[in-house]
């Protein structure tokens, strides 16, 4: 699915639970791939996840609660 999503060279990639059904090792591989796409190709990744370990890859993390923004954090992680 990721290959199909990037074949046209998009500026933005929407990723809804991209690691939801994967084991830990595969989840990390996918997150490293997404981080690489962001860093090397400049693709903005908008990702939805319930997994804090996966959210930690992000430069910015927005938490929602009851449909409203509960927090907006800069992670400071430059990949």
Buried (B, 14 or more C-beta within 10 A) or exposed (E): EEEEBBEEEEEEBEBEEBBEEBEEEEBBEBBEEBBEBBEEEEBEBEBEBEEEEBBEBBBEBEEEEEEEEEEEEEEEEEE
